[in-house]
């Protein structure tokens, strides 16, 4: 059954506008925490030279991803796989790019650590890791709406919350990534594009 996320319909094109020039000319793109599947189908339709591997730990989400993919008729989207970012082994052993949108603030910090470690394992030198979502910069929220969102997340689960850009970039550097290319996005979000050294 297809699931719908209103935010996905709003942000998929701005994210694609950032991704298009930064993804490789060919190869496999792993999307971590694909959610409904609306993002991956939109990206795959516009980037037919790439093969997309969606993933999600949630079975209903994987069913939604596959339903969106089947409806699209796209040949460059693989069936969704179960992926736990904190696992020592991922079901995808190698990829040319890793995408992850709106996950690390709605998960414990250990999930962000797992994402960075896993991406470092499977990406080649020069491989792209792209993160999208809200971040604090220099310890401060970038907008009152992000501060309210952060407070709401922490009320729901104390392990969740909007992360510090500098902390994420520092942990990425520890895993062998260069500094992020930062693009400001609608609704006070950021796109961070890291490259594997």
Buried (B, 14 or more C-beta within 10 A) or exposed (E): EBBEBEBBEEBBEBBBEBBEEBBBEEBBBBBBBBBBBBBBBBBBBBBEEBBBBBBBBBEEBBBBBBBBBBEBEBEBBBEBBEBBBBEEEBEBEEBBBBBBBBBBBBBBBEBBBBBBBBBBBBBEEEBBBBBBBBBBEEEEBBEEEBBEBBEEBBEEEEEBBBBBBEBBBEBBBEBBBBEBBBBEBEEBBBBBBBBBE
